[in-house]
Every structure is written in C-alpha cells, then in structure tokens.
Amino acid sequence: MRRILLHLGLHKTGMAAAQSFLHENRRLIWPQFALILPYKTRKAGLNEAATRHSIYRLDATLAGFGGQVQAFLNELDFGERRGLILSEENFLGLRPSRNRDEGYAAAPELAETLVSVLHRRFLGDEVDITIYLSLRQRDAWLYSLWAHDLQQSRLVQDLDSFRADLAHLPALQETADRIKDRLPSVTIQTEWMEQFQDHRFGAGASFVSFLDLPPDKTSQLVGPTHSTPSFSAEVLQEMLALNRSTLDEAALITQKRALIQTAQTELARQI
C-alpha cells in the first residue's frame, strides 16, 4: 500500500517550521516517501494554479490546477511501493487576508481535485491518503496574518481594523470540517499549533508518527531549524508607521528590510 500525507496548511499555523523539519530530515524520509516541498511546487507553478482558482472559482481554473498537478506527478518515479509526503499551504487557496471575499471557500474543491489526481496517478495501486491540517486559535491566527501582511505589503490597517475586515471568515476548524465532508473516504487529521509548540520536534511532531520509522532511525530525527520569526508589538508598530508614510516603494522596502534585519538580530541574541 502506498501511504500519502498531504499537509495542506493552513497559512500561519507553523507551516515554515513543519517544512523545515521535513527538509532537515529528508535523508531519512526519502527511502520510503517522495518529498514535495514548496520550492518544487512553486517552481512548477502549482501554487499559482491553486491560488488562481481560489480567486476565480471557475471550472477552467480548477481543471487547470488538476492538469498541472497531474503533469507534475507523472514526471516523478515512485517505484513500486514508495509513498508521498507533500507540504504546501497554497494548495487550499490564496492567503485569506489577500482574498478577503472568498477566504478558504475553494479549499474543499481544491483538496478533492488533488485527491482525484493522486488516485489517477496511482491507478491500480492501493493508496491510503491522509490530509493533515494544522490549525491555530483565531486571535493568534489573525494577529499572525496581520504581522505577515505588514512585512510583505503596504498594509496600513491597524490590528483592530484588520480583524474587523476578516470577521466574516469561518473558523479554521470549520474549513477543516468542510474538507472532511467533501472527502468522507479520506482521513482528515487536524492538530492545533498551540499543542505542538513545546514538543521536541515542534511542528514536525505529527510527521514522526506518520513516518513510522524504526527506533534507530527515529532517534536520528532532528527538530526544525527554521521558523517564521515573531516580532515584538513595537517592531510591528514601526512597520505600520513606515507603511503609512509618504516613502516611495523603493525607500519603503529598504527601510523595512533594515528594520527586519535589526529585529532578527535582536531575536537571535535572545535565544
């Protein structure tokens, strides 16, 4: 049986750390599972196809996503029994703060299309597919989205205004439940980010049980070495002030980079 784990987000729920865990332990993972991480999916344009559909919600955009994933998988050699671990948050759609009307509305159909493509790719084989979704408490999730957008765009909303604009979005658990309803034959596993933060392997904890490695191999696993830094409220307020300033885009980017570099250096000193 081929075992497949699809780690499909959600955004700002420890994805960077989870992907770091997978990358750092790729030598132990590769013998049993093909490993597909964002540097592969994004190079192939698969994340763009998924986010495009989450915006337009057309039959053509959904078919385009499925076709591109199918072509990508057809190029991979899985051998006779090798499984698959894939981690890519954009396969459930564009980050909700950038797609405020739709949010994760397209997530169930994107997940269903991905599962259908995998069944076609492994036609004739017995496959066991698990979709793993990491969740986060709503206030912390919205705060992280706001902090991310302050860094990556010229967001000028304060936190209260940002939260109010996204108040209509369903809870992340509701998104997971809608995917489960759409795919009753697929195992849907969820875990709250707050539960694994203090675990030895951090955001990689759920992957350890799925890998089911022999004890001598499990002992060689290492925790994630990279995660998204959490800047202080003061740093975020400085970013907000820069975004609201009259700086042109080039000057804004330069000053934000300098601010982020200084903040990262300070965080490193505190470790």
C-alpha positions in Angstrom: 0.0 0.0 0.0 1.2 3.5 -0.8 0.8 5.9 2.1 0.3 9.5 1.2 0.3 12.5 3.5 -0.9 15.9 2.2 0.0 18.7 4.6 -2.2 21.5 3.2 -1.8 24.2 5.7 -3.4 26.3 6.8 -1.5 29.6 6.4 0.3 30.9 9.5 -0.1 27.7 11.5 3.5 26.6 11.7 4.0 25.7 8.1 7.5 27.1 7.8 8.7 25.1 10.8 7.0 21.9 9.5 8.6 22.2 6.1 11.9 22.9 7.8 11.5 19.6 9.8 10.8 17.7 6.6 13.7 19.3 4.7 16.2 18.7 7.6 15.2 15.0 7.8 14.9 14.4 4.1 17.7 11.8 4.1 15.7 9.6 6.5 12.4 10.3 4.7 13.4 9.7 1.0 13.8 5.9 1.1 10.1 5.5 2.0 8.5 8.6 0.7 8.9 11.1 -2.1 9.1 14.5 -0.5 7.5 17.5 -2.2 8.0 20.9 -0.6 7.2 24.4 -1.7 10.4 25.0 -3.6 9.3 22.3 -6.0 5.6 23.1 -6.2 6.3 26.8 -6.7 8.9 26.3 -9.3 6.4 24.2 -11.3 3.7 26.9 -10.9 1.4 24.7 -9.0 0.7 27.1 -6.1 -0.2 29.8 -8.7 -2.7 27.5 -10.3 -4.3 26.7 -6.9 -4.5 30.4 -5.8 -5.8 31.4 -9.2 -8.7 29.0 -8.8 -9.4 30.3 -5.2 -9.9 33.8 -6.7 -11.9 33.0 -9.8 -13.7 29.7 -8.8 -14.2 28.6 -12.4 -14.4 25.1 -13.8 -11.5 26.0 -16.1 -9.2 27.2 -13.3 -10.0 24.1 -11.2 -9.3 21.8 -14.2 -6.1 23.8 -14.8 -4.9 23.1 -11.3 -5.6 19.4 -11.6 -4.0 19.2 -15.0 -0.8 20.9 -13.8 -0.5 18.6 -10.7 -1.1 15.5 -12.9 1.7 16.5 -15.3 4.0 17.2 -12.3 3.3 13.9 -10.6 3.7 12.0 -13.9 7.3 13.1 -14.0 8.1 11.6 -10.7 9.3 8.0 -10.2 7.7 6.4 -7.1 8.9 2.9 -7.7 6.7 0.0 -6.7 5.8 1.0 -3.2 7.2 4.4 -2.4 4.7 6.8 -0.7 4.4 10.6 -0.8 4.6 13.5 1.7 3.6 16.8 0.3 3.5 20.1 2.2 2.1 23.2 0.5 -0.3 25.7 2.2 -1.3 27.4 -1.1 -3.0 24.3 -2.4 -6.0 25.3 -0.3 -6.1 28.8 -1.9 -4.7 32.2 -1.6 -3.9 33.5 1.9 -7.3 34.8 3.2 -6.0 38.3 4.0 -5.3 38.6 0.3 -8.6 37.1 -0.8 -10.9 38.5 1.8 -14.2 37.8 -0.1 -13.5 34.1 -0.7 -11.2 33.2 2.2 -10.8 29.4 2.1 -14.1 28.8 0.3 -12.3 26.9 -2.5 -10.4 24.7 -0.1 -12.7 21.6 -0.3 -12.8 21.5 -4.1 -9.0 22.0 -4.4 -8.4 19.2 -1.9 -10.9 17.0 -3.7 -9.2 17.7 -7.1 -5.7 16.9 -5.6 -7.0 13.6 -4.2 -8.6 12.7 -7.5 -5.3 13.4 -9.3 -3.4 11.1 -6.9 -5.9 8.3 -7.4 -5.4 8.6 -11.2 -1.6 8.8 -10.8 -1.6 5.5 -8.8 -4.4 3.8 -10.7 -4.3 0.1 -9.9 -2.5 0.6 -6.6 -4.0 0.6 -3.1 -3.4 4.0 -1.6 -4.0 5.4 1.8 -4.4 9.2 1.8 -4.3 11.4 4.8 -4.9 15.2 4.7 -3.2 16.9 7.6 -4.3 20.4 8.6 -2.6 22.4 11.3 -4.9 24.9 13.0 -4.5 27.9 15.2 -6.6 29.8 17.7 -8.4 32.6 15.9 -7.0 35.7 17.7 -3.4 34.4 17.3 -4.1 33.5 13.7 -5.4 36.9 12.7 -2.6 38.6 14.6 0.0 36.5 12.6 -1.8 37.3 9.3 -1.7 41.0 10.1 2.0 40.8 11.1 2.8 38.9 7.9 1.0 41.4 5.7 2.7 44.4 7.4 6.0 42.9 6.3 5.1 41.7 2.8 2.8 44.5 1.6 1.9 48.2 2.3 -0.8 47.3 4.7 -2.0 50.4 6.5 -4.7 48.9 8.7 -4.2 48.7 12.4 -4.9 45.3 14.1 -8.4 46.1 15.2 -9.5 47.3 11.7 -7.8 44.3 10.1 -9.6 41.9 12.4 -12.9 43.6 11.7 -12.5 43.2 8.0 -11.8 39.4 8.3 -14.5 38.8 11.0 -16.8 37.1 8.4 -14.3 34.4 7.6 -15.2 30.9 9.0 -13.1 29.4 11.8 -10.2 27.3 10.6 -11.9 24.2 12.2 -14.9 24.9 10.0 -12.7 24.8 6.9 -11.3 21.5 8.0 -14.8 20.2 8.6 -15.9 21.2 5.1 -13.0 19.4 3.6 -13.9 16.3 5.7 -17.5 16.4 4.4 -16.3 16.7 0.8 -13.9 13.7 1.2 -15.6 11.2 3.5 -13.2 8.4 2.4 -10.1 10.3 3.2 -8.5 10.6 6.7 -8.6 14.2 7.8 -6.1 14.8 10.6 -6.1 18.2 12.4 -3.8 19.5 15.2 -3.7 22.8 16.9 -0.5 24.8 16.6 -0.6 25.6 20.3 -0.4 21.8 21.1 2.9 21.1 19.3 4.8 24.3 20.1 6.6 22.7 23.1 7.1 19.3 21.6 10.6 18.1 20.9 10.0 18.1 17.2 7.8 21.2 17.2 5.7 21.5 14.1 7.2 18.2 12.9 5.7 16.2 15.7 2.7 14.8 13.6 5.1 13.7 10.9 7.0 11.5 13.3 4.1 9.1 13.9 3.2 9.1 10.2 6.8 8.2 9.2 6.7 5.2 11.5 10.5 4.8 11.3 12.4 2.1 13.2 13.6 3.3 16.6 17.2 3.7 15.4 16.0 5.9 12.6 13.6 7.9 14.7 16.4 8.7 17.1 18.2 10.4 14.3 15.4 12.8 13.5 16.1 16.5 14.3 13.7 19.3 15.1 13.1 22.2 12.7 15.9 24.7 12.4 13.8 27.4 10.7 10.5 29.1 11.6 8.9 32.4 10.9 10.1 35.0 13.5 7.6 36.6 15.8 8.4 40.3 16.0 7.5 42.4 19.0 4.5 44.7 19.1 6.9 47.7 18.9 8.5 46.5 15.7 5.2 45.8 14.1 4.0 49.3 15.0 7.2 50.7 13.4 6.3 48.7 10.2 2.8 50.1 10.3 4.2 53.6 10.6 6.5 53.0 7.6 3.6 51.7 5.5 1.6 54.8 6.3 4.4 57.1 5.5 5.0 59.0 2.2 8.1 57.0 1.4 8.2 55.8 -2.2 8.2 52.0 -2.7 11.9 51.6 -3.1 12.7 53.6 0.1 9.9 51.8 2.0 11.4 48.4 1.0 14.9 49.5 2.1 13.8 50.8 5.5 11.6 47.8 6.2 14.4 45.4 5.3 16.7 47.3 7.7 14.1 47.2 10.5 13.5 43.4 10.0 17.2 42.7 10.0 17.7 44.7 13.2 14.7 42.8 14.8 16.0 39.4 13.7 19.5 40.2 15.1 17.9 41.1 18.4 15.8 37.9 18.4 18.9 35.8 17.7 20.6 37.4 20.8 17.7 36.4 23.0 18.0 32.7 22.0 
